Amino acid sequence: MNIIIAGIGKLGDALVEYLVQENHDITIIDTNPVTVDAVVNKYDVFGIVGNGASLPILQEAEVQNAELYIAVTDSDELNLVCCMVAKKAGAQHTIARVRNPEYAKQGAFMRSELGLSMLVNPEYDAAHEISRLLQFPAAAKIEKFARGRVDMVEIALTEGNPLCGLSLKQIGTRFAEQILICAVSRKDDVFIPKGDFVLRADDRISIVASHSNIASLFRTLGITKKKIRSVMIIGGGKIGYYLATRLQKAGGIKVKIIDNNRDTCYELDKLLPKCDIVCADGTDSDVLEEEGIGECDAVVALTGIDEENIIISLIAELNKVDKVVIKVNRSSLNRLLHKLQSESFIAPRYITAANVVRYVRAVSHSSGMSKIHALHKLVGDQLEAMEFIASSDFPGCGVKLKNLNVRKNTLVACMLRNDTLIYANGDAEILPDDRVVVITANEAVSDLRDILE
């Protein structure tokens, strides 16, 4: 696809990174010539210095040939204008980043009246993911498939975990719960494991199962954590606001927000009257202990500096907080994060970038009948978990999985058929209208047919 991206901040850079890997033709637009030069040299894309809402600039970018225009500047209003101008100038599809909570409430109206294909909000996406982690605190990461009927959770195996030293075949016979271990991260290596694969301490494993089976397995393993009743949020930006709002709606959760900006705290106090707002330095261990970090069930570190968030997580661990979630934008820190006991961390720009990639794949393969319906990046973006709805023209329909010529480093994890979850084994078959969850290390799988050799 011919794709134009206007605005090269953190999200813009992540979008270029992901979409270049998908072999799309990318043109970037930004007003900062240094930024444009850096991204052009890094990713070998075409760059233009200018305003993404300027018609002459868009014409220079050949917007009339663009299949997708994405506006992710720092200004919501500019992003909307960019998309309106691009659409009028000939772009087929448009995506705008809109972060203002007031605008976000009007998403359906904006898409309809402004001709937008999609609105993205990294802060809202991040808050949504954090709230899911707080609902299932024993998991380091959780994704949902098949309209919420299938969970994929990531856990870190510590010394003494009953799974350590067992092969996947042994796990299937020793535990009553129906589960599938679909991915394992071990130091710098990632595996899509087979039956003879033996788990070890310090492995990070991804498990596919129904919600009830996951919960039962966690109880069996003795890793179930108590329900979250109190949350301390360090950083009162948009993610903190969205998260606090979601937690308030859930009910029964006490929320305290700490931020060192007096104006931010004043605004949050008006918007979130049921939350405890504290104006203080959230990276100061004395402040955190005085505010009761040791009595909190969960701590969420959302400052704008990755290193500060890591420090907060260490303070939380020293105070024996059950659940710690930290925001980290720099992927170069992933290896360090995997060594921390607080295993849950989120990167807002990459969450949103993955959502855009899913949309791009769906649009670019619109003629296919088994299009992608969900896309999640796993274990440091080295694997992808995708959901498809199988169509009658899928060549593998009605064929036992053991007889399918599936590509290397690709696994059919499960199928949801008429509300029945079917775990993939050699005798299982994919039938039309099944929701099929696939794990793969192969890039740019956009249609269920792409999993076949």
C-alpha positions, 0 to 999 in steps of 0.5 A: 500500500501507499501510505502517508504518515504526518507527524513523526513523534513517538507514535509516528516512528512506531508506525513507520517501524511496523509498516516498513516491516510489512513492505508498504511504500511509506512517505512521512511528513513533518515540520522538523527537518532533523526528524525527517532526515533521521527517520528517512535514514533509519527506515529508508522511506521518502520524507517531506518537510512541511505541514501535513494539512497543506495541499501543496505538501500533500500533492508533493506526497502524491496524496491522490495515490495514497491508499491510507493517510495517517495523521499523528501530530501532537495536535488533535485539531491539526490531525482532523484537518489533515485527514479532511484535506487528505480525503478531499485530495484523494486519499482512500482511507484516513486515520487520525490520532485524537487524544482529548477526552472530550473529542474521544467521546464523539468518535462515532460522530467524527468517523461518520461526518468527517469521513475518517476510517479510524480514530486512534488514542494511544493513551486510552488504549494503554489505560484499557490494557492496564485495567485488564491487567489489574482485573487479572493480576496474576498475569503479566500480559493478557489479550482477548480473542473470539469476542472475549471467550478466549484469553491469552495470558503471559506469566513468568515461571519462578523457581518452584512453579509446578510447571518447571521441569515438565514437558508440554506433553506431561502438562497435558496429562498432569493438569485437569485444565484444558490449556495450550502453551503457545509461546515461550521466551527464554533469555534472548530466544523465543519458541513456538514449543512442541510436545517435548519442549521442557519448561524451566524457571525464568521462562515467560510463557503464553497460555491460550485457554478459556477464562475459567480454565486460566483462573483454575490453572492459576489456582492449581499453580498457587499463583492466584493473587488477591483481587485489586482493591486499591491502586496508586497511580504515579503520573497524572497525564492522560493515561492516568486520567483514562485509567482512573475513570475506568477503575471508578466505573468498575467500582470497589477500587480506591484510586490515588494519583500522585503527580508533581504538577500542581495545575495537573492535580488541580484539574484532576481533582475537578474531573475525578472527585472520588479519587485521592489526588496528591501533588508530590514527587512520585519518584521519592521513596519517602513520599511513596511510603508516606502515601501508603505504597505498602498498603496498596494492592497495585502500583501503576507508574506512568511518568513521562520518563522510562527510568523514573517508572523503573525506579518506582517499580523497584520501590514498589517491589521493596514494599511488597506490592502485589501488582506493578505495571509500568509504562516504558516507551523505549524498546531497548529497555525490554531486556532489562524489564524482563529481569524485573520481578514486576513483570507487567509493562506497557508501551502505548505507541506500540499498542496503537501501532499494532492496532493500525497494522491490523487495520492496514492488513485487513484493508490491503487484503479486502478481497480475501474472505478470511481477513484478520480480526485481531492482532497482538504482538507477543514477547517483544514483538517477535511473535504475533497472535491473530484471529481470523474468521474462516471462510468457506474458500479457505483450502484447509476447511474440513482437513485435519490439522495434522494433514495441513501443510502449515508454514514453519514457525506457525501454530494454529492455537484454537478455534471457537465454533458456536461458542465451543472452544476447540483446542488445536490438535492433530485431529481437529479441523477448521470449519467455515465461520470458525474463529481461528487463533494463530501464533506465528513468527512470520511477518505480514500474515494477513489472511488465514490462507497465508498460514499454509505453505 
